[in-house]
Amino acid sequence: MLSPEHLLWLKQCIIIFFMTFVHEDAAIFAAAFSTVEQLLPVWMAYVSVYLGIVIGDMLIYGLGHFAQKNSWLRSK
C-alpha cells in the first residue's frame, strides 16, 4: 500500500503530466514549484514533464498524419 506522501507525489505527477497538454510552460513552473514547496522529488517532476511533452508532441504529429491521409480533410 502506498503511503499518503507517495499518493500525493503520484497525484502531482499526474496533474503535471496532463498540464503539459494545456500549456507546457505552466507545467514546468508547476513542477518546479512542487519540487520546492511540496518536496516532490526532482526526478519525478522531470519525468512527468518530459513524458507529457513527448507524448503530447507525438499526438500532434499523429493528428497531422491522420489529417494528411483523410480525403475529406484534404479536400477542404
Phi, psi and omega per residue, in radians:
M1 nan 2.459 -3.137
L2 -1.406 2.506 3.096
S3 -1.330 2.836 3.105
P4 -1.016 -0.580 3.118
E5 -1.161 -0.723 3.131
H6 -1.198 -0.623 3.082
L7 -1.144 -0.650 3.078
L8 -1.119 -0.754 3.093
W9 -1.058 -0.779 -3.132
L10 -1.086 -0.765 3.123
K11 -1.067 -0.772 3.139
Q12 -1.140 -0.696 3.134
C13 -1.130 -0.708 3.125
I14 -1.151 -0.735 3.118
I15 -1.108 -0.789 3.128
I16 -1.097 -0.723 3.127
F17 -1.002 -0.896 -3.104
F18 -1.302 -0.402 3.094
M19 -1.130 -0.517 3.135
T20 -1.141 -0.442 3.104
F21 -1.228 -0.483 -3.119
V22 -1.533 -0.936 -3.120
H23 -2.705 2.004 -3.046
E24 -1.166 -0.702 -3.124
D25 -1.131 -0.688 3.101
A26 -1.152 -0.616 3.109
A27 -1.175 -0.687 3.095
I28 -1.136 -0.740 3.103
F29 -1.094 -0.752 3.135
A30 -1.136 -0.668 3.107
A31 -1.141 -0.747 3.114
A32 -1.120 -0.745 3.120
F33 -1.112 -0.703 -3.139
S34 -1.148 -0.614 3.133
T35 -1.246 -0.582 -3.116
V36 -1.418 -0.823 -3.012
E37 -1.603 -0.659 -3.043
Q38 -1.785 0.024 3.108
L39 1.079 0.615 3.010
L40 -1.267 2.270 3.126
P41 -1.007 2.459 -3.076
V42 -1.045 -0.728 -3.093
W43 -1.128 -0.571 3.119
M44 -1.231 -0.702 3.097
A45 -1.127 -0.764 -3.138
Y46 -1.074 -0.821 -3.117
V47 -1.122 -0.696 3.130
S48 -1.098 -0.797 3.130
V49 -1.166 -0.796 -3.110
Y50 -1.049 -0.882 -3.124
L51 -1.123 -0.671 3.110
G52 -1.078 -0.768 -3.139
I53 -1.194 -0.791 -3.109
V54 -1.122 -0.818 -3.124
I55 -1.181 -0.664 3.084
G56 -1.088 -0.741 3.099
D57 -1.148 -0.655 3.099
M58 -1.149 -0.653 3.087
L59 -1.137 -0.722 3.104
I60 -1.111 -0.763 3.098
Y61 -1.057 -0.758 3.123
G62 -1.102 -0.681 3.089
L63 -1.131 -0.700 3.088
G64 -1.125 -0.709 3.106
H65 -1.121 -0.746 3.107
F66 -1.109 -0.736 -3.140
A67 -1.126 -0.599 3.128
Q68 -1.217 -0.597 -3.105
K69 -1.473 -0.324 -3.072
N70 -1.408 2.096 -3.095
S71 -1.174 -0.622 -3.138
W72 -1.128 -0.749 3.127
L73 -1.232 -0.587 3.133
R74 -1.206 -0.469 -3.125
S75 -1.372 -0.256 -3.099
K76 -1.462 nan nan
